[in-house]
Amino acid sequence: MSRKKVYLSWLWVALCSLAIFLIVPTARTIQSFVSRYFGRSLFGYSVIALTVVVFATLVYVLFFRLKIRSPSNYIWLTAVAFLYIYYTHKLWRAPEEAVHFLEYGLLGYFLFQALSFSIKDKTIYLAAILIGSLVGIFDEILQWIVPGRLWDIRDVELNAFAVALFQVSIWKGINPKIISQRINPRSVKRVSLLLGMNLVLLGLCLSNNPKVIAWYSRLFPALSPLQNEEPMDDFRYKHKDSEIGAFYSRLTIEELRDIDSKNASAQAEILNNAKDTNYEQFLRSFSSTLNPFLHEIRVHIYRRDKKFEEGQIAENAEVRKKALFISYKENLILEKYFTQTIRKTAYKWDEDRIRDLEGLIDKNFPYTSPVSKSLFGSFNGITLWSIIVAILFVVALFNLLYSRSQKSQHHPIDNSR
């Protein structure tokens, strides 16, 4: 094995990761430029076009160069290409997000190349996914630090998914002969360590709540600007209401009502003065960390009004009914839990509009608002770390048992006398 080739392969991994990190501070500028001159959809079309090109290239190499005639290879490659295109289409409202597929698909390729020098069994695919996931988590941490960018657990999932898809294309589509069937204990330990690193790092990120940020900001004053950023922790309260259904909030019901009763005039004045302010700019100015009440009421107002507009222009009766139903329920949340504040704003709906909506929908049907919803819902830090520790314990136990089973196979006990 040439050390030069090994170092070069890991250099490509490092350069690809560095390129991903360097894009973070300039991503919004690039997005604005492309959107202004070419349209945001260019991002999505570019991902689809490159997916087709890579797919066609792989098919050509496998069929004409390597003379592979097994249908299963091409079925798997087609399935992976379809999934890349399908999920790109699902992200069409924010097509720039689909660029993650290109970044982390390419990273997945470089990771396989680098790992193939030291791992010859099927854990290579898991190792590549887990290293790619680590890069994805650090990518999101960097986004959280950069002003104007946000941490998003969904992007962490998307990054890992992009790497995983590419590994599937190699495993089942290309099926390289250098990868053997037998898995040795060393490979299991390596994958277990990478899994543990992912879980601990993700746990630390999801525990990075406002109280924790305030704590280390006091220790390191240079980090105090991070208190103005959206928190990384993904925990919310899920509030159930017999009239509404359910909705999420960073605040308890008692806290919502207390802020609403004591600060209604001040909160309403801010909302009225910012009525012509860009919606996203308002959310950046009043983050859910420092101003959860204002942040949440503005998002509920936005969703209510947006769905009402959609319902007004919808030609399909079912689409219209669904949009107006959501609009009605969002307004009900505002009326019941942001009561005093919404009444003092220009956003308050008159009774005639509400009655008209009630005649068009089934208001008794339950509704769960996605506003402030998180992946982990009402989990808390103790629950999260309990799950992480439990998983790490199971993984460690599996390593021990697997290692012993392999040793017993290689050194069977001689019962002869």
C-alpha positions in Angstrom: 0.0 0.0 0.0 1.4 3.4 -1.0 1.3 5.9 2.0 1.2 8.7 -0.6 -2.1 7.4 -1.9 -3.5 7.1 1.6 -2.5 10.6 2.6 -3.8 12.0 -0.7 -7.2 10.3 -0.3 -7.6 11.8 3.2 -6.4 15.2 1.8 -9.4 15.1 -0.6 -11.7 14.4 2.4 -10.2 17.3 4.3 -10.4 19.7 1.3 -14.1 18.7 0.6 -15.0 19.2 4.3 -13.1 22.6 4.3 -15.0 23.7 1.2 -18.3 22.9 2.9 -17.3 24.9 5.9 -16.1 27.9 3.9 -19.4 28.1 2.0 -21.3 28.7 5.2 -20.4 32.4 5.7 -21.0 33.2 2.0 -24.0 31.0 1.5 -26.6 33.8 1.9 -24.7 36.0 -0.5 -24.5 33.2 -3.1 -28.1 32.5 -2.7 -29.2 36.1 -3.1 -27.0 36.5 -6.3 -28.4 33.3 -7.9 -32.0 34.1 -6.9 -31.7 37.6 -8.3 -30.2 36.8 -11.6 -31.2 33.2 -12.3 -34.0 32.3 -9.9 -33.8 30.0 -6.8 -35.0 27.0 -8.8 -31.5 26.9 -10.5 -30.2 25.2 -7.3 -32.7 22.4 -7.7 -32.2 22.0 -11.4 -28.5 21.9 -10.9 -28.7 19.1 -8.3 -31.1 17.1 -10.6 -28.8 17.6 -13.6 -25.7 16.5 -11.8 -27.5 13.5 -10.4 -28.5 12.4 -13.9 -24.9 13.0 -15.1 -23.3 10.9 -12.3 -25.9 8.2 -12.8 -25.3 8.0 -16.5 -21.5 8.0 -16.0 -21.7 5.1 -13.5 -24.0 3.1 -15.8 -21.7 3.6 -18.7 -18.6 2.6 -16.7 -20.3 -0.5 -15.2 -21.8 -1.7 -18.5 -19.2 -0.9 -21.1 -16.0 -0.8 -19.2 -16.5 -3.3 -16.4 -18.9 -5.5 -18.4 -21.2 -5.9 -15.5 -24.6 -7.4 -16.6 -26.3 -8.0 -13.3 -29.7 -6.2 -13.3 -29.6 -5.7 -9.5 -26.7 -3.2 -9.9 -28.6 -1.0 -12.2 -31.8 -1.3 -10.2 -30.0 0.0 -7.1 -28.3 2.8 -8.9 -31.7 3.8 -10.4 -33.3 3.7 -7.0 -30.6 5.9 -5.4 -30.8 8.4 -8.3 -34.6 8.5 -8.0 -34.3 9.3 -4.3 -31.9 12.1 -4.9 -34.3 13.6 -7.4 -37.4 12.9 -5.3 -36.0 14.6 -2.2 -34.7 17.5 -4.3 -38.2 18.0 -5.5 -39.6 17.8 -1.9 -37.2 20.7 -1.0 -38.4 22.8 -4.0 -39.7 25.6 -1.7 -36.1 26.1 -0.6 -34.2 24.4 -3.4 -30.8 25.7 -2.2 -31.2 23.1 0.6 -30.8 20.4 -2.1 -27.2 21.5 -2.5 -26.5 19.4 0.6 -27.0 16.3 -1.6 -24.1 17.5 -3.9 -21.8 18.5 -1.0 -22.3 15.4 1.1 -22.6 13.0 -1.8 -19.2 14.1 -3.0 -17.9 13.9 0.6 -19.3 10.3 0.8 -17.3 9.4 -2.3 -14.0 10.7 -0.9 -14.7 9.0 2.4 -15.1 5.6 0.8 -11.9 6.1 -1.2 -10.0 7.0 1.9 -11.4 4.3 4.2 -10.9 1.6 1.6 -7.2 1.5 2.3 -7.8 0.4 5.9 -11.3 -1.2 6.0 -12.0 -4.2 3.8 -15.4 -5.3 5.2 -18.9 -3.8 5.0 -18.5 -1.6 8.0 -16.7 0.8 5.6 -20.2 2.0 4.6 -21.2 2.7 8.2 -17.9 4.4 8.9 -18.3 6.7 5.9 -21.8 7.6 7.0 -20.8 8.3 10.6 -17.7 10.4 9.6 -19.9 12.3 7.1 -22.5 12.8 9.8 -19.8 14.3 12.1 -18.8 16.7 9.4 -22.5 17.6 9.0 -22.9 18.4 12.7 -19.8 20.6 12.6 -21.2 22.3 9.5 -24.4 23.1 11.5 -22.4 24.3 14.5 -20.5 26.7 12.2 -23.8 27.9 10.8 -25.1 28.6 14.3 -22.0 30.7 15.1 -22.2 32.7 11.9 -24.6 35.8 12.3 -27.8 35.4 10.3 -27.5 31.6 10.0 -29.3 29.1 12.1 -28.7 25.6 13.6 -31.2 23.1 12.1 -31.4 19.5 13.2 -33.1 18.7 9.9 -30.0 19.8 8.0 -28.0 17.4 10.2 -30.3 14.6 9.1 -30.1 15.7 5.5 -26.3 15.7 5.5 -26.1 12.2 6.9 -28.8 11.0 4.5 -26.9 12.4 1.5 -23.8 10.5 2.6 -25.8 7.3 3.3 -27.5 7.4 -0.2 -24.1 7.5 -1.9 -22.8 4.6 0.2 -25.8 2.6 -0.8 -25.0 3.3 -4.5 -21.5 2.0 -3.9 -22.5 -1.0 -1.8 -25.4 -2.2 -3.9 -24.9 -0.4 -7.2 -21.1 -0.8 -7.8 -20.6 -3.7 -5.3 -16.7 -3.4 -5.2 -14.9 -6.7 -5.0 -12.3 -5.4 -2.4 -15.0 -5.4 0.3 -15.3 -8.8 2.0 -18.3 -10.4 3.8 -16.6 -11.1 7.1 -16.6 -8.3 9.7 -13.8 -8.3 12.3 -14.0 -7.0 15.9 -11.7 -4.1 15.1 -14.1 -2.8 12.5 -17.0 -3.0 14.9 -15.0 -1.1 17.5 -14.2 1.6 15.0 -17.9 2.0 14.0 -18.9 2.0 17.6 -16.5 4.8 18.5 -17.7 6.9 15.6 -21.3 6.3 16.6 -20.5 7.3 20.2 -18.8 10.5 18.9 -21.9 11.4 16.9 -24.2 10.8 19.8 -22.2 12.8 22.3 -21.6 15.7 20.0 -25.3 15.8 19.0 -26.2 15.6 22.7 -24.0 18.5 23.5 -25.5 20.5 20.7 -29.1 19.7 21.7 -28.2 20.6 25.3 -26.9 24.0 24.2 -29.9 25.9 25.5 -30.2 29.6 26.6 -29.1 28.8 30.2 -26.0 26.9 29.1 -25.1 29.6 26.6 -25.5 32.3 29.4 -23.3 30.1 31.7 -20.3 29.8 29.3 -20.7 33.4 28.1 -20.1 34.5 31.7 -16.9 32.4 31.8 -15.8 33.6 28.3 -17.2 37.1 27.6 -16.1 36.9 24.0 -18.8 34.3 23.4 -21.6 36.6 24.7 -22.8 37.5 21.1 -24.0 33.8 20.9 -26.8 34.7 23.3 -28.5 36.5 20.4 -28.5 33.4 18.2 -31.3 30.9 18.0 -30.6 28.1 20.5 -29.5 24.7 19.5 -31.6 22.8 21.9 -34.7 21.4 20.2 -37.0 20.9 23.2 -40.5 22.3 23.3 -43.6 22.0 25.4 -46.5 20.3 23.6 -49.8 21.9 24.8 -53.0 20.1 24.3 -56.3 22.0 24.0 -59.7 20.3 23.5 -60.9 23.2 21.3 -57.7 23.4 19.2 -56.0 20.1 19.3 -52.3 20.8 20.2 -49.6 23.4 19.7 -45.9 23.8 20.7 -44.1 26.5 22.6 -40.9 27.2 24.4 -43.1 28.6 27.2 -45.5 26.9 29.5 -49.2 27.8 29.5 -48.6 29.8 32.7 -45.7 31.7 31.2 -47.6 32.5 28.0 -50.6 33.9 30.0 -48.4 35.7 32.5 -46.4 37.6 29.7 -49.7 38.2 27.8 -51.4 39.8 30.9 -48.4 41.9 32.1 -46.7 43.0 28.9 -49.6 43.1 26.3 -49.3 46.8 25.5 -45.5 46.7 25.1 -45.6 43.6 22.9 -48.5 44.9 20.8 -46.6 48.2 20.2 -43.6 46.3 18.9 -45.8 44.2 16.6 -47.6 47.3 15.3 -44.5 49.3 14.7 -42.9 46.3 12.8 -46.0 45.6 10.6 -44.1 46.7 7.5 -40.8 45.0 8.6 -39.7 42.0 6.6 -41.0 38.8 8.3 -37.6 37.1 8.4 -35.9 40.2 9.7 -38.4 40.4 12.5 -37.7 36.8 13.5 -34.0 37.5 13.5 -34.5 40.7 15.6 -36.7 38.8 18.1 -35.3 35.4 18.4 -37.0 32.5 20.2 -34.1 32.6 22.7 -34.5 36.1 24.0 -38.1 36.8 23.0 -40.0 33.5 22.7 -43.4 35.2 23.2 -42.9 37.8 20.4 -41.3 35.2 18.1 -44.0 32.7 18.5 -47.0 35.1 18.2 -45.5 36.5 15.0 -45.0 33.0 13.5 -48.6 32.1 14.3 -49.8 35.4 12.7 -47.8 34.7 9.6 -49.1 31.1 9.2 -52.7 32.2 9.9 -52.6 35.0 7.3 -50.7 33.0 4.7 -53.2 30.1 4.9 -56.1 32.5 4.7 -54.7 34.0 1.5 -54.1 30.6 0.1 -57.7 29.7 0.9 -59.1 32.8 -0.8 -57.4 32.1 -4.1 -57.6 28.3 -4.2 -59.7 26.9 -7.0 -59.9 23.4 -5.6 -62.6 23.1 -2.9 -60.7 20.7 -0.7 -57.5 22.8 -0.9 -59.5 25.9 0.0 -61.2 24.2 3.0 -58.0 22.8 4.4 -56.2 26.2 4.1 -59.1 28.0 5.8 -59.3 25.4 8.5 -55.6 25.9 9.4 -56.1 29.7 9.3 -59.0 29.4 11.7 -57.2 27.2 14.2 -54.1 29.4 14.1 -56.3 32.4 14.9 -57.9 30.4 17.7 -54.4 29.8 19.3 -53.8 33.5 19.1 -57.1 34.4 20.6 -56.8 31.9 23.5 -53.1 32.1 24.4 -51.9 35.5 23.2 -55.3 37.1 24.0 -54.5 40.6 25.4 -51.6 41.2 23.0 -53.4 40.2 19.8 -56.4 42.4 20.7 -54.2 45.5 20.9 -52.6 44.9 17.5 -53.5 45.6 13.9 -53.5 41.8 13.3 -56.7 41.2 15.2 -59.5 39.6 13.2 -63.0 40.9 13.4 -65.8 38.7 14.5 -67.5 38.6 11.1 -64.5 37.0 9.5 -64.3 34.4 12.2 -68.0 33.5 11.9 -67.6 33.2 8.1 -64.8 30.8 8.5 -66.8 28.7 11.0 -69.4 28.2 8.4 -66.9 26.9 5.9 -65.0 24.4 8.0 -65.4 21.7 10.6 -64.1 23.6 13.6 -64.4 20.6 15.9 -61.8 18.6 13.9 -58.5 18.5 15.9 -55.4 20.4 14.6 -51.8 20.3 15.6 -49.9 23.5 14.8 -46.4 22.9 13.4 -45.2 26.3 14.8 -42.2 25.8 17.1 -42.5 22.0 16.6 -39.2 20.2 17.2 -37.8 16.8 16.4 -37.7 15.9 20.1 -41.0 17.5 21.2 -41.3 17.6 25.0 -38.1 15.7 25.7 -35.8 17.2 28.3 -32.1 17.1 28.8 -32.2 14.3 31.3 -34.3 12.1 29.0 -31.9 12.8 26.1 -28.7 11.9 28.0 -30.4 8.9 29.5 -31.1 7.6 26.0 -27.6 8.4 24.8 -26.0 6.6 27.8 -28.3 3.6 27.3 -27.3 3.4 23.6 -23.6 3.7 24.4 -24.0 0.9 27.0 -25.7 -1.4 24.5 -23.1 -0.7 21.9 -20.3 -1.4 24.4 -21.9 -4.6 25.5 -22.4 -5.7 21.8 -18.7 -5.0 21.2 -17.7 -7.2 24.1 -20.0 -10.1 23.1 -19.0 -9.9 19.4 -15.3 -9.8 20.2 -15.7 -12.9 22.5 -17.7 -14.8 19.8 -15.0 -14.1 17.2 -12.2 -15.3 19.6 -14.1 -18.5 20.4 -14.5 -19.2 16.6 -10.8 -18.9 16.0 -9.7 -20.7 19.2 -12.4 -23.4 19.9 -12.2 -25.1 23.3 -10.7 -28.5 23.1 -12.9 -30.9 25.0 -11.0 -34.0 24.1 -9.3 -35.9 26.8 
